[in-house]
Amino acid sequence: MSVDKILNEWGKKTYKPIYWLEGEEDYYIDQLVNYAEEKILSESEASFNLTIFYGRDANWADIINACRKYPMFSDRQVVILKEAQQLKELDKLEAYFQQPLGSTIFIVAYKDKKLDARTKFAKLVKEKSEFLSTKKIYDNALPEWVNNLVTALGHTITPKAVMLLVDHIGNDLARIENEVQKILINLKDRKSITEEDIENFVGISKDFNIFELQTAIAVKDFPKAIRVIQYFGDNPKAAPIQLVLPSLYAFFSKVFMIYGASGGDDAIAKQIGVNSFFYKSYAQAAKMYNYDGVERVLLLLHQYNLKSLGINATRIADADLLKEMVVKMML
């Protein structure tokens, strides 16, 4: 079952006795747990009928006893088990899964991992609960996710603003949503988020960022690349080298894929997994560096990633490492 389907059912006050939420993406698990904690019961109902356990501190017997209680002054009660992966003897909950109480909504948040599907308990969980397994979304899907989020909130966002957010924050959906919400509060009557808004309200320079460095390297604009790197050196928190190198590697990995792709620009953009709006930069890099050149760039990025970790290199400032690497890339 999907997150949207569960939320849709809860919005219609349709509930199942047990929900098992597991997997790698905390964002979706938290989304459901927060809704259950704050919205299923009214404030007056929650004071008597909302019970929250934390796996590290909880006892399985106490959880089962809480689930088997009948609600007070309400048709239902909500029992939430957070951080269930830390609960000792988790499989002892089997007794309750076998015979859940219809007036209890039991929600289990089992984060950052999955049950071993081969076990008896895992099979019982899938059989007796509404089961949700989450996965981290791929980095190339993040721009679309941001667009969908902003659209769902009744606004639009420019492509460059999307990339600034994604390149700066990475695959942290909760943080992205928090930043978007912060921006929307400051937009007032405007409906579109621009790169200027990202700069003003998130603190990411629209002119000196990973995206601009990537674009400069793609067309071998050495002066611009050095200006951006110098900004990074003067503002270490703006773009740590641990973010810059993986972003550049992801960019040139997609450039490398162009040589094996076919069709028009839109078709190739889809094949390599990039937004067609930004495909021009990838295509320019493919022409500017050629097959052997891109292969060489990828090797350099690997080498300088090791150097940034202190391997095969004496201690050197991150900005100086990036400058040295860019010089070699553009030779």
Steps between C-alpha positions, in 0.01 A plus 500: 500500500625850419536797735244698302246218517540464876466876553196507271332224703586669829356824368173311444528353853555150365750314716652153523605340830874486426738701279858382456728773358856401416789579270777741411306823451412652837315789338197293401492310829513827695229646279259223599602485865462877540155490340393214727633677808341835424190448286330163545372594846366834616693679772255389769501140373880487481540583870344161585558293187843577355791287623854533363783254562868521399668172413813559706307554823187292445406150609313282255248392766413862584439570131264205465312598816459855372369372167246278673348778706165640394474870414355756744244754380584413139436233237870428461842532653840546332813318613826597328827311529785723383852369427364146505830366364646561849235299686632187667307181422304673229358170379312466832247742348387202294230423757333834436537479123313171512201660676498880476229708664268673253481823700880539512707653221851362555774670298852357493787712366791269417762737358814470289464128443259225403384183666662181378227382262594136565396506864167385635444840663561692176249282316245558775556877488435510126191284537340682794593866449479777246861474392712786365863455394684821407808552285734794452414671175776517239690828479387553141138487621549778756425792263165346406425433866569865587280617214217274614535618859485867404208439262308317774547807718343718231815663364755465220879501503753585229726217374814675622350550845427126511858412414640744757294330770581147389872559449536676835284275719523165327275205576345630821128529430407632841754781479394588146138524612597717798691740275212516251253577780732773629519655153122491453447688824717780362348508150187677623275542193742359242442149366838416345825414677805638319875459541502841671266358764737208553784747552301729732319246715718188490837667478625337179669748266334496157832590337747298705379146554566143388263538205691805370834323547368201310380723216835682481697174489265361235596778255860534626441852630811502715472855643141442614585162650784655701275785622244249625767287669649810663155581638483149643841555658385825661168344607580140605141419595365606159615184324728257687726297275316187620193635316679651200688189386202257506286757316761543228545124477124451457496769230786353296367147546185613319709680237681170442165328443426733207753316282290184520161670466299563184220722376428870532588719796182423696541126444864504610419715805245241604744214441769654719249607764519882488247776457489607135529863617857427615600259226684774308771514766555123480511508119750788505727305733477192278618705198759700691674203663425207264488136609861469615488838671193414705657169597806692615287748697326216684839353590619839627189537714568161655863592566414835658230344712773282651724805543220686678499214750876532551592199287806545275513870589656731755266736687367758255204740511185375329485801269860441389418135430203601285706758309773245431242248383322749270832599337568133419144449372524789256848426361 
